[in-house]
Amino acid sequence: MIRKHIPNALTCCNLMCGCMATGAAFYGNYRWVLLMIVVGAVFDFFDGTVARLLNVSSPIGKELDSLADVVTFGVAPSAILFYLFHEVHYPELLLPLRKFIPYTAFLLAAFSALRLAKFNLDSRQTTSFIGLPTPANALFWASLVIGRHAFLTSLRFNAVFLFLFMLLSCMLLVAEIPLFSLKFKSFSWEASRVQYVFLFGCLLCLPLGLAGIATMIVWYVLLSLVMNFTNRHGL
């Protein structure tokens, strides 16, 4: 039956988007990278939805989905960082390592793969997330590099900062940090106040352009941390 192959075909489209995004990143074509990551995320959303609607979920589909996600949301952002490491300023102390430091960018791919493996086995993440989702992380880097490219490649920024930010990104992927669900349980303020606060913050980020997407993701993480603190202390 043809219909049982439809979800896997959508997953393969996600994989192809990830491959094209990775290839574009090696040429510094960041806008194409962002576009392919967004399109890949759309395919990633619909492959699972279609599989459930057609009742054709399969073990091979799960494996293929994880493979595609590693490429689109792990390897592609690593390739972005790899190219960016060739563009950023290097302190004089690190100049002898300039040829080697860009390869550390692929730590992000490794941590993304670990994040996806944990997600597949973690029953706690059925309605919310623990750790930053890989699509959000990929969108963060792609939008940040486009929106703030001039700053990232200026003398005010350097490879040390980029490396530290990359390590922070890797840690957030696998950290035991609960992130609230973006789904509305109801439209009442009491039941969905966190979601409303998040959306209001996102509206304030819109004037920032593409960098606003990265800011929204940072806002999502920070708001989740605040909610975790208040819930833990009964505030």
Secondary structure, 3 states (H helix, E strand, C coil): CCHHHHHHHHHHHHHHHHHHHHHHHCCCCHHHHHHHHHHHHHHHHHHHHHHHHHCCCCHHHHHHHHHHHHHHHHHHHHHHHHHHHHHCCCCHHHHHHCCCHHHHHHHHHHHHHHHHHHHHHCHHHCCCEECCCHHHHHHHHHHHHHHCHHHHCCCCCCHHHHHHHHHHHHHHHHCCCEECCCCCCCCCHHHHHHHHHHHHHHHHHHHHCCHHHHHHHHHHHHHHHHHHHHHHCCC
